[in-house]
Amino acid sequence: MKKMLIALLLAALLSLPAMAETLGQAPPDFTVATIDGGSFTLSEALKDHDMVLINLWATWCPPCEMEFPFMEQAYEQYSDRVAVLGLSVEPNDTTEKLQAYADSHGLTFPVGSDTEVNLADVFQIETIPTSIVVDRFGNVAVVESGAQTSTRSFTALFDYFLNPEYTETKALDAFPKPKPTTVTAEVLTAAGNAEGGTLAFRAPEDGVIFPMLPADIDGRTALASSNDGVDDTVSQASVEVTANEGDVLAFDFRTSVEAGFDMLSISIDGTEVKCFSGEHAWTSWALALEPGAHEVTFSYVKDAFSAEGEDKVWISNVRVASGDEAAALLAAVPVYPVGDALGAVVTNPDAQRITFDDPDGYYTGMAGWVLNDDTAHIQVTLTANEDPDKAIVGVDDKVNLLSEQLTGDGSGYAMDIPVDASGCSVIVLAASANADDISKSPVMLVFVSEDAVNAYFQNSGVTWQYAE
């Protein structure tokens, strides 16, 4: 039986890093057969290439499939100096299966099976995909787990190790990041202001943070994030504003990013006051301002899980509005209902609460429901401190933003979730998908019937009973 917890929903995000005792040392040489009938020998590859990238993967692995197009595009640009080898760790990935996969995905670099050389054991790999870099000096310089979500990630890696200034092995704990571009305050100011506006914008001073850059999009001039495809990075632009009593900060925004994880964040004087994620067409928004001078920062915060949509956010028409305009803008902003606590309940009339006893402790304390129905009706509450444009309900492997689940009468958040008759749905509620304590978020298992519960836990040692 497959165990399920929040890690099922967020496996790639929460994956454990590979153990890399070999960092900075020469790995054992190896020769492996490749699906084209040839072979790949590490020492031979290093004779005519300046680095070798070994990628451990499997045909059933979605994150592996997600990163292959980016790896292939980078390889095509650097194949004269970079050798890439894809090794499947799945014993059932036969040569024929690997050949079909490589053909269907357009992979042109050598592919083989790790069962011949067991690099996963040598490097104590605990999750896939994992990329291993052997530099021109024959030493392991990087061992990183998790999918790379842009071609830029691979080209930045290759550029780092191909640089003439790389004169000795330098072990890294992650892929090097692409370097942010630079932009002047004058350029930002021209792009970010409303027509005729005089607000003073500035780029981040930290050399690690990406600036927002001017962009012409949809017939308007805007500021666009520049860290698309670069995991665990932030793109920012800040602006100084001065407000009188009743004034609001007004702006238009557009997002095309991974829902619940990659965020457009707006902060005032260092405090985050609003977030947006997922897909938003151009939308006008307003935030109340206290009288006085403030620093407003627009940030695109990108995690290391995935890249969806265009992986960008845009800001335009930034201004301070007052009087009737300010009142009208605030009136147009949705008013979200709040409750006493973050929580979710099943509202099916015939649903019955169940509890679990698990010798391993995995399911003990987890909420369960027998629905006697094939659809779970879920009611969710948030407190005033939680942003519904940041909060999520995860159902199996799908993320739902709570702001999109608002009831028609605006009284709360409601979802109808189809449940597989042969199994269950795992429902995770989190105030933020990126919160440090997401593993403590409420988890519910919902089943269509008693028979489905019994089948799910068959031969597992887990018992269940109806709650009192």
N, C-alpha and C positions, 0 to 999 in steps of 0.2 A: 504493500500500500504506500502511495506517495504521501509524505507528510506535507502539510501546508501551513504556512504562517505568513506573516507580513513579508518575509524574505521571498516568498513566491511572487508577490507583486513587484518587489523592488530588487530582485536578485542581482541585476547588473550594478545597481547603485550601491548596494551593501556588500558586494563581493569582497572576500578577504584577499589581501595582497599576497603575491607569491613570495615565498621565502627565498632569499638570494644570498646564501653563504658564499657563492662563487663570484659575487661582484668584485671586480678589480682583478680577478684571476683568470687564467687561461682555462677554458672548458676542455673536457676530453674531446679529442678529434673523433670524427665519426664519418661513416659513409652510409647513405641511405638510397634505396631504389626509388626512382621517381616514376610517375604514371606514364611518362612519354617513352618508357623503356630504357632510359638512361639512369644516371646516378648523380648524387650530389655529395661531395666530400668537403667538409668545412675548410680544411687546410688548403685545398686546391682553390676554393672560392676566394680565399683571402690573398692568393697570389696575384689575381688580376682584378680585385675589387678593393675599395677602401673601407668597406664595412659589410657585415652580413646581418640581415634581419631575419630571425627565425620566429615564425608565428605558429603557436599551438592552438588548435581549433578542433571543431567537429562539424559534420554536416547537419546535425540536428540543432546547432547552437544559433539562436536568433541574433545575439550581439555580434557573433563572428560574421554572419551574413551581412549585418549592417555595416561593418567597417571595411569589408573587402573592396567595394567600389573605390573607396578613397585610397586604400593601399595600392590597388592596381593602377590608378591614375598617377600616383607618385612614382611607382616603380617604372612606368613607361617613360617618365621624364628623366629618371636617374639610373636606368638599368646598366649604363656603361660603367658606372662606378659603385653601384650598390647591388649586392646579391640578396634576393629575397627567397625564402624557403617556407612553404606552408606544410606543416606536419599535423595530420589528424591524430588525436589521442583516442579516438573511438575504434576499438578492435573490429567492430562490424562495418567500418568504412573500408570496403574492399577497393582494389584498384579500379574496378569497373565503376563503382559508385563514386569514387573520387574523380575519375575522368569525366563522368556525366556532370558532376557538380561544377568542375572547373570549366567545362564547355558552356554550361548554361549561365555561368556567372562571368564569363569572359576573362578568366584568370590566365595570364601568360607567364607567370613565374613558376618555378618548379614546385610540384606538390607531391607529397608522399605520406607514409604512415609512420607515426612515432612508435608503433609497437616494435619496430626493428631496432630502435636506439634508446627508447625510454628516457627522452629528455625531460618529460614531465616528472619522472622520479629524480633525475639528477638535480633539477632545479626546485624540487618539492612544490610543484605547481598545484594550487588548490582551486583554481577557477580558470575558465577560458572565456574569451580569448586572452592569451598572454603573449606579449612580444618580448623577445630576447635580442639584444644588440651585442654583437661581437665586433670590436673596433679594429682599426688597421694594425694594431699591435698584438692582435690575437687574444685580447682579454674581454671578459664580459663587462659591459659598461652600463647596461640598463636591463632590468627585468620588470616589466609593468603589466599588470592585469587590467582588463577592461577594454571595451571597444573604443577606438578612436573615431571621432564623428566628423572629420573633415580631412580633405587632402592636405590642407595647411599643416595639420598635426604631423603628418609624415614628412612633408617637405622641410618643415622646421627641424625635425629630427635628423634628416639626411644632411641638411646644411650645417648643422652643428658638428657632426662627425667628419664631414668633408672639408671643413674650414682648414686652411693651411696653419692657422694658429692652434689647432688641436695637435699638440706635439707629444703628449703623453696620455696614458689612460686616466680618464676622470670618471669615476663611477657616479651615476646619477640615480636618484630615487624615483624619477619619473621622466617622461618625455620632456625635452626642453620646449618652452612655449614660443610661438612666433612673437617677434618683437612688435610692440605697438607702434603705429605711425605717429607723427607729430602734426599738430594743427595749431594755428594762431587763434588768439582770443577774438580778433577782428572777424575772422572767417566764421567762427562759431556764432558770434553775435549777429552777423548778417543772416545766418540760416535759421536761428532759433526764435528770433523775435517775431511778433505779429507785425503786420504792415505798419510802418511808421513808429514802431516801438524802439525804445532806447535802453532796454535791459542789457546789462553787461554779463556776458557768458565767459566761462573760462574752462580750459581743459584740465584734467587731473594732473597734479604735480608729481605723483608717484609714477615712476617709470614702468611699473608692472601693470598698472591699470590702463586699459585701452581707452582712448578718447572716443566720443561720438563725433561723426564726420558729416559734413554737409551732403545732402542727397536731394536730387529732383525725383519725386515720385508722385504718381497720380495727379499731375498737374500742379503740384505745390512744392515749395522748398521746405526741407525738414532737416532735422538732425537724426542720423541713423547710427545704431550701434555698430562697432567695427570688430567685435570679437566673435563673430559667427564661426562656428566649427572649432573653437578653441576652448577645450574643457577647463572647468574650474577657473574662470576668468570673469572680470567685470569690465564693462564699458560705461563711461560716465561723461556727463557734462553738468556743470554747476552754474547757477545764476544768482546774482544778488538782487533782492527785491525789497521795496519799502512799502508798507501798508498803512492805511488809515483805518479807523473804525468801520467795520462792515465790508472791507475789501476782501476779495478772494483771489487766489492764484488760479488762472484759467489756462488751459492748454488743450491741444488735440493730440491724440495718440493712435498708433496702430501697432498691433503685435501679430507675429506669425512664428510662434515658438511652442516648445513642448509644454503642454498643459500641466500645471501643478508643480513643475520642477524648475523650469527656466522662467525668470521673472523680470518684468519691468517694475522697478521699485522707485517710489518718490519719497524723498526724505526732506524734512524741514528742520534746519538747525541740528542735523545729525540724528534725528529721530524718524524712523520709517513711519509714514502715515498712510500709504496706499500702495497696493501691488496689483498687477495685472499679468495674466499669462494666457496661453492658448491662442486662439485665433480671434482677433478683434479687427473689424473694419474701422476706418477712421471714426473716432468717437470723441466728442467734446466732454471735458470734465472740469470740475471746479473744487477747490479745497479752501476752506475758511482760513483766514490769516489773522493772527493777533496784530494789533497796531505795533509798528516798529520795523526795524531792519531784520531781514532773514536771509539765510543762505539755503537755496533749494537745490537739491541734487537729484538728477535723473540717472538711474543706473540700470543696465541690463546685466543681471546676475545669471551666469550660465553654469550649470552643474556638469558632472562627468557622466551622466547616464545616457543621454540620447540627444540627437538633433532632429527636430521636426519642423515642418513648414519651411519657411525661409530662414529660420534661426536668426531673426532680426526684430528689433523694435524701432519705432520712429516717433519723434516728438516734433510738433510744430505749433506755430501761433501762440507762443507763450506770452502771457501778459498778466498784469494786475488789473482786475475789473472792479468797478465800484457802482454804487447806486442801484438803479433798476436792473442794469445788466448783471451785476453780481447776484442780486436776488433771483433773477430768472435762471441763471446758471446753476445756482445751488438747488433751486426747486426741481431742476431736471435730473439731478443726481439721484439714483435709486436709494431708497431708504430700506435698509436690510433689518429684518426682525432679529431680536436677541433673546436669549434665554438665560437661565441661571448657571448652566454648565454645558460644556461640550459633550454631546451624547447622541446616540441613535437608538431608536426602538423600532421593532416590527409591529405594524398595526393591522396585519391580517386578522380578521375576526376569529378564525379558528386556530391561529398559531399558538403553539405551546412551547414554553421555555424549557430547555434541557441543560443538564450539566454533565461533565465528563470526569472520569477518574482514569488517569494515565500514569502507569508505573514510571515512565520517563519524565513526567511532569510537563510534557509538551502542550497538551490540551487542557490540563487542569487549570481551572479558573477562567477558561475561555467561554464566551457566551455562545449558546446554540439555540436554534429554533427548529421545530418541526411545523411546517406550514400547513400541510394538508391542502396544498395549492401549488401551482407551478410558477407563481409569480410572488416575489417578496415585495411588500409595500413598506418602505422605510421612511420614517420621519426623523429629521436631524435638527438639532439645535446648536447654536453658537452663542458665545458670550460677546459682549460689546468689545472685548479686547481682540477678537479674532476676525480676520478679514475673509469674507466669503469668496473673494477673488484669489485667495491663496489657499484656503482650506479645500481638502479633497475627500471624496469617497472613492476608494479603490475597490473595484469588483473584479476578483480574479486578476487578470492582467490589464484591465482597463481603468484609466483614471478619469474621474468625473469632477469638474469644478463645482463647488456648492453654489456659486453665484448663478450657475446655469440651471440649478434645480429649484429655484424659487417658485413657490406656488402661485397660481394665478391671482389669488387674493392678497398675496404678499405677507401671509401670516407665518410662513416658515419655509422649510426646505423638504421636498418630498421626492422620492424616487420609486419607480417600479422596476424591479430587477428580475428578469426571467431566470429560473433555476433549472439546471439540468436534472431531468428525472432520474438519471442513473448515478448522480453524485451530489455535490453540494456547491454552493457559491461561497467564496471567502470574501467578506466585506470588511474593509479597513477604513476607519475614520481618522483623519489627521488634520489638526489645525494648520499644518504646513507640511508639505511633502519633504521639505528640506530641514525640518526641525531635528535637532540633535537627538531628541528622545522619541523619534518616530517609532522605534521598536516597542515603545510602551503605549502606542495608540490602541484604542479599542478595536478588537477583532471579533467578528461574529461569523459563525458557520450556520448557513440556513439549508435545510433539507426539505424535499417535497413530501416525504413520508417517513414513517418508522422503518419501512423496508430499506429506504435509501440510507438511513443512518447505519443500520445493521450491515449493509453491504459495504459501506465506506470503511467501517472499522473492523471488518472481518479479518480474523487472524492477526490483529494488531496488538492485542493485550489491553486495548482501551475499552472501558465499559461506560455506559451512559444511563441516565435516568431522568425522569421528569422532575423539574424543580418544584419545590413546595410552594 
